[in-house]
Amino acid sequence: MRDDQSDHDDQPRPHGRRGPIAIAAVAGVLALTALGMVSCGDRDGVRFWQPAGGTAGNACPRPASLTGSEFNAQETGLRALRRAAFRGDFFAQLELGARYAAVRATDKNIEDPIESATWYALALANDEGYAPINRVDRGGFGGWRPLSRYDDCRAYERHSAYQRLDRQLGQMTREEQEAVRDRVIYVLSTQDADGYRTLARLHDGLYGPFGEPEDNREAREAWGRGKAGDARDRNRRGYYSATNLFQRNDVDAYLYNYLAVQTGDVGAYVLLKDFERSAPSRGQYQGFVETKARQWTPPFEFYPNSAPRSGVPFSDESRPRGDAYEYALGRMAGELPFIHVGRALRYLGITETAAARPEDLSKRQIETLEAMLGHPMEGRLSYLERVRAIQLASINGSSEAQLVLAVMYAEGIGLPADYARAFKWFDEAARQGSPEAKFAMSSYFALGVSGVADQDKAQAVALRIDSALAGFGPSAGRLQAVLAQVSRSQQRR
């Protein structure tokens, strides 16, 4: 038997004997590949091996400064996160979304779904979250998807952010969803050309729901399309509420591209021309959009200073940037009498009398304003905080502060000149009966300001008469001159 067996073994074996060995080898390779994908943070692998929503091997490591225990220094931690988030830090934006969503029990006191949704939306619109960092071929069976581990973990973060944002928006009223949208628009509008370009992508149907490339994996998942060519993934539900936060339309996409060009950015001009050439109808909007752009103003003067139950206000960490802002702020010292700031502080209830000089304010009064704005309490009134005081009083209904703010925008004092915003605040003050604002409005309509207020002589006369009847000197004097001229012409007859 043994000899026969050995003789038999020397003969060539049929190919069928290799089947089990080949199958075992392929299974082993596939198992190793799957494990490698899990270790690299691939989301499909995680869904297979771990319960849905597990983040152990997928979430990107957070910077140490953003992940320390903040229980005894919650406000300090929020301030640091907001500074980084306003500068465009993707992970700070995600962390703020989680903080205001009260993912941790220690954050329950600052829970605010609108604020949480705002920062999740900004993280999704942030190209730091989807732009490839290190495209390398993994080699072997992983070569078909040349992404780095860092790209993988960011993709998982965006996948989770889409889920959370969709869930939050789905539980909101239309007014709350509009509040989220307005806050996103404001934050991006403070980032100059980069922010306007992002807003353009958010409204452009040729991009993903939050401005990412149309073929981005998370974008396709949000739309319910899944992976290209996979019929099962295309039938997924998608994230309806998240994808409809910003409605696609060519006019708004053109508008924000145009506003980006107005900042003087050369790259924005190139992108605008590409936008015009991308579809036959898009170049036809130019005249209409230019008019709309001159009238456009951001939703807020500065970030809403409301606060959740904790009493920790939402700070506006956007800072004036560029020579125009610096020059305008520098003019505050010599060209805007401090009494206007003092009156705004009195209106806000910070002081009992209107301070005529900065020295008339106590450190505690300055710190009260800084606390209201969510600024660090340094006890020194900066030029920016003087501007914010007038803005805050204007928002809260002071017709006097509204008139001053309108003049500041018209003259470029404290803020870069902006005729659309000047007109808006003159109008707000005029609605409250300010004769000076009515006189200014009459000048707008008498002369016509391109794109802001069309020339309307009848409206100008009506406003000037209202201003005169309210006792405003220059208007009353002009009215008397007109009446005298009319009476002389009647005497000649």
Secondary structure, DSSP 4 states (H G I P E B T S, - for coil): -HHHHHHHHTSPPPGGGGHHHHHHHHHHHHHHHHHHHHHTT-HHHHHHHS-TT--TTTSPPPPGGGTS--TTSHHHHHHHHHHHHHTT-HHHHHHHHHHHTT-SGGGGGG--HHHHHHHHHHHHH-GGGTS-S------GGGGGS---HHHHHHHHHHHHHHHHHHHHHHTS-HHHHHHHHHHHHHHHHTTHHHHHHHHHHHH-TTS-TTSS-TT-HHHHHHHT--STT-HHHHTS---HHHHTSS---HHHHHHHHHHHHHTT-HHHHHHHHHHHHSSTTGGGGHHHHHHHHHH---S-SSS-----TT-----------SHHHHHHHHTHHHHS-HHHHHHHHHHTTS-SS--SSGGGS-HHHHHHHHHHHT----S---HHHHHHHHHHHHHTT-HHHHHHHHHHHHHTSSS---HHHHHHHHHHHHHTT-HHHHHHHHHHHHH-BTTTB---HHHHHHHHHHHHHTT-HHHHHHHHHHHHHHHHHHHH-
